[in-house]
């Protein structure tokens, strides 16, 4: 057996290179989110701004959304005003960017995430002078509907 002695300088140099390299590996670009929205919807534009501010590239298509929701398997009970797709998942409504990032990291067996309706204070639904609602982000699939996160405004609780 060979005994290797490291100097403090060698040890610190090796550790610092590991620490500095970690952010470089973690800084992979976020995938593009494809959003389909009604041409007259203003809150959808505000949600897209929220998603872009979080670093996601976004492609927006203005078209009727109900046929897309049906094709992608969005339950009527979870429907909102716009539908997006990213990384093989469906994003329905005013889902916070942090929940989307977590979904993409965790990769659960599901169709996607939804914020049913249009809760006040959710990303894109901020209304000056009104306190934000508390709401759930729902993970859904063909045989699945369960809470994925609870938020007040865009902040996880």
N, C-alpha and C positions, 0 to 999 in steps of 0.2 A: 504494500500500500504506500502510495506517495503522499506526503504531507505538503499541502500548499499553504503558504502564509501570505496573506494579503496585507498590504499596507493600508492605513486609513485612507490615504489619497486614492489608491486604486479602487477600494471599496466604494468610496463616495463618487468617484468618477463613473463607475459602472452603474450605480443606483441612479445618478442624475441622468444618464443616457436613457435608462428605462422610463423614468418619469417624463422626460422630454419627448420620447417617442410615443407614449400612450395617447396624447391628444391628437397626434398626426394620424394614428390608426382610427381614432374615434370620429375624425372630421370627414367622414364620407358624405358626399352630397345627398341631400334629401331627394326622394323621388318626386316626380311631377304629379300634381293632383289635377285631374280632369274634372271640371265643374260644369254641370248642365243646370241652367237657370232660365226662368221666364225673363224675357227682355225688359219687362216693366218693374222688376223687383229691385228695390233699392237696398234692402237689408242683405240681399245676397252679395251685392257689390261690397258692402262693409265687411261681410264674413271673408270674402276673397282677400280684402286688404289685410285682415287679421292673419290669414294663412300665409300670405306673402311676407308679412312682417316677421313671421316665425322662421322664415328661410326656405319655405317650399316654393318651387317654381309652379306656376299655375297656368293652365290652359282653360279658357272659358268658352262654352258653347251656349248660345241663346236658342232655346228650342222648347217645345212642350216637354214637361218633365214626367207627367203621369205614365206615359207608355214606358219610359226608361225605368221608373220605379218598379213597375209590374215585371218587366223583363229581368231586372236585377234581384227580385225577391224581397223588396222592402214591404213589410206588412203595413196595411193601412193605418193601424194603430200607432205606428212609429213615424208616419209621414210628416214632412215639413215642407219648406218652400223650395229647396234646391237639393240636388243629389250630386255627389262627387264619387270619383273612383281613384284609388291609389294603392299600389302594391298588391293588387288582387283583392282588395277590400272595397266595400261600399261605405260611403260616409253620407249619412242622411241628416240634413239640417245643420244647426248652429253648434257643431261639435268643436270644442276648444282644440287648438293646435297641439297642446300637450298630451291630450288623450290620443290623438292620431299618432304622435311620435311613440307613445307607449304601445299602442296597438302594433305598430310596425316592428318594434323591438321584441315584444312578447310573442307575436305570431300565433295567436290562438286559433283553434279550429272554429271559424265563424264566417258569416257573410260580411259583417261589418259593424259599425257603430252608428247610433242614432241619438239625436236629441229631439224627441217628439214635440210638435208644436213650435212655438217661437217664444221661449221664456225671456222675459225682460232681463237685460243685463248679460245674456249669453253673447258670445262674440258675434258682432254684427247687429245685435238687438239692444245696444246701449241707448237708453233714453234719458236725456239730461233731466235731473230733478227727481227721477224715480229710482227707488232702491232696487238692486238686482234681486231677482228670484233665486231660490235654491232649486236645483233641478238635477236629474240623473242623466248620465250618458249611459245608454243601453247597448250592451253587446248582443247581437242577434244573429240568428241563422235559421235554417229550416225547422229545427226542433229546439230552438234556444232563444230565450230572452231573459237576460239577467243584468243587474247593475254592473257597470264597468268602472264607474266613478261618480262622485257626487260633487257638485260645484255650486258656488255662489258667484254669479257673474262669470268671469273667466278663471276664477281661483278655485283650485281643488280644496275640498273640505276634509 
